[in-house]
Amino acid sequence: MDSRKRIMEADVVVIGAGPAGIAAAIAAGRQGASVILIERYGFVGGMSTAAGVYPWMTFHTQQGERVIGGIAQEIVERLMERGGSPGHLRDTVGFVHTLTPYHPEIYKVLAVDMLREAGVKLVSHSFVDEVGREGEYIQSVTLTGKSGRIKVDGKMFVDASGDADVAYLAGAPTLQGRESDGLSQPMTMKFRMRGVDVEAIRKAMLADPDNFYHKTPFAELEKELIPLTGVSGFYKEWKAAEVPINRDQVLLFIGPEKDEVLINCTRVQGLSATDVEELTLAEEEGRKQVLMMAEFLKSQVPGFAEASISSVAPQIGIRESRRIDGLYRLTMEDVVTGRHFEDGIARSGYPVDLHDPSGKGIMEATIENDGSYSIPYRCLVARGPVNLLAAGRCISTTHEALATTRLTPSCMATGEAAGTAAALACKAGITAAEVDASQLREMLYAQGAIV
């Protein structure tokens, strides 16, 4: 053997240690499978830690029914035990029923602890750049990193890369962006500011409700029945300042500290997250916009006069890139009609939240019936390689449906389903498509998942 190319092997190989990959690896490990989890950064958490996506939205329907359970809910409860989350709080914007704030640094440590408990081998600082395939089966993935080349053999593979990297390298059919022109939802460079007078923001909202987007009654905020969690608006200040960012309002979230906010306002459009040159440009533009936004907030928005940037995300946040074209493609109609499938392996109560790939606005659509829809197992099963599953942002959906499935709790839920299915397939010696969805649903239910 070439001493410069090491070999590792496991029953289940998960690529990407974001919310979906973490849940997939834990789920597979708890089923008794040997698991290797591969991550390109030196820390886990994906968009939640690398891109500053905060808070998690949402574990509930608009009516207040919790539809996300299992490993995702366990993570929240264990964060609460460590002081890393207050749990599920009412969304003061009202776009969703609840938000779940969390401390990203505590989450990083907790997630690794849970992976270790499940017997998962974590291999970080490693990037998958080659897939070894023989006929219908993926035999291995090859990593590039500080140790040189590492070949990882496996029986089942879970693509939780966010960008369908493994599916693409394996020759599986993939989709990207909207069907008409291939453009994806804009990317956002998130950042945090400290020294914010949150009470001044609350008073500004109560003084001029029409200057804000809100569905939650302001009476609850005025009587301090609920803490201020999210703010969407400052329309007048934004319009007057004419900041050269193609959006129509300010969006920010409070926490995790009392004087801290997460700013979700930058918008980089027309660039691809799967093209290294375009992604480089997106990062450059995003960081320039961060400075513009911070200056605008300090000079024009109540509560920010003494605030300063405390951190900028290590990478730009990606809402949409490449995804698999699986056995079933979840549609906008499936979501808004609240469709439930016989092979549903996860539920979601998050409405359609489609950021315009080229314009300023956001297209919204609520979910009918019980306020939730289900994600069928077939959306996780890739076409082509028979031992490949997808989880998280890169499952099989249309451009419009992705605008709801991409949210963190849904990614955790599809991750748990993919990991459980992968372990089941290994035990039975079957392909991903041959997994009995009824049996999988029963296993997930037994684990506390809501299907």
Disulfide bonds with the S-S distance in Angstrom:
none
